């Protein structure tokens, strides 16, 4: 997945992040673990990406594939 921005594509590329040890210890150190932390139904959804937006206050969106409505 290629990283992107909403306004003024000043920096384009990929990104790396360190997952919280509190999440990693309990759920594992990958994107699926963030879905488990937020109690996403992993039988129906597969987390394939993450979007973070904001400055003083931020939003976190999980990008998922719906396993029921998607054919592979």
C-alpha positions as semicolon CSV with decimal commas, in nm:
position;residue;x (nm);y (nm);z (nm)
1;X;0,000;0,000;0,000
2;X;0,137;0,342;-0,092
3;X;0,110;0,623;0,159
4;X;-0,089;0,932;0,059
5;X;-0,203;1,269;0,195
6;X;-0,525;1,467;0,170
7;X;-0,377;1,805;0,072
8;X;-0,064;1,917;-0,114
9;X;0,131;1,601;-0,185
10;X;0,448;1,740;-0,030
11;X;0,581;1,401;0,078
12;X;0,475;1,078;-0,091
13;X;0,606;0,730;-0,019
14;X;0,577;0,472;0,251
15;X;0,575;0,496;0,627
16;X;0,687;0,284;0,918
17;X;0,555;0,288;1,273
18;X;0,626;0,128;1,608
19;X;0,315;-0,036;1,751
20;X;0,238;0,029;2,117
21;X;0,390;-0,232;2,345
22;X;0,058;-0,241;2,533
23;X;-0,117;-0,362;2,216
24;X;0,168;-0,580;2,090
25;X;0,206;-0,779;2,413
26;X;-0,165;-0,860;2,434
27;X;-0,266;-0,889;2,066
28;X;0,054;-0,920;1,858
29;X;0,270;-0,677;1,662
30;X;0,086;-0,634;1,330
31;X;-0,211;-0,454;1,172
32;X;-0,449;-0,733;1,269
33;X;-0,359;-0,668;1,635
34;X;-0,493;-0,313;1,608
35;X;-0,819;-0,458;1,480
36;X;-0,829;-0,692;1,779
37;X;-0,762;-0,401;2,015
38;X;-1,065;-0,216;1,871
39;X;-1,269;-0,539;1,871
40;X;-1,311;-0,556;1,492
41;X;-1,482;-0,880;1,385
42;X;-1,182;-1,062;1,235
43;X;-1,402;-1,337;1,093
44;X;-1,565;-1,073;0,871
45;X;-1,297;-0,803;0,828
46;X;-0,927;-0,818;0,747
47;X;-0,730;-0,507;0,842
48;X;-0,504;-0,410;0,552
49;X;-0,414;-0,051;0,635
50;X;-0,445;0,239;0,873
51;X;-0,512;0,611;0,827
52;X;-0,428;0,874;1,087
53;X;-0,547;1,232;1,044
54;X;-0,531;1,545;1,258
55;X;-0,306;1,754;1,478
56;X;-0,435;1,856;1,822
57;X;-0,714;1,600;1,791
58;X;-0,680;1,308;1,556
59;X;-0,884;1,031;1,399
60;X;-0,770;0,678;1,336
61;X;-0,935;0,477;1,058
62;X;-0,874;0,111;0,991
63;X;-0,881;0,016;0,624
64;X;-1,042;-0,326;0,600
65;X;-1,151;-0,584;0,348
66;X;-1,501;-0,719;0,409
67;X;-1,451;-1,096;0,374
68;X;-1,825;-1,151;0,330
69;X;-1,882;-0,900;0,051
70;X;-1,546;-0,944;-0,123
71;X;-1,455;-1,237;-0,344
72;X;-1,089;-1,329;-0,367
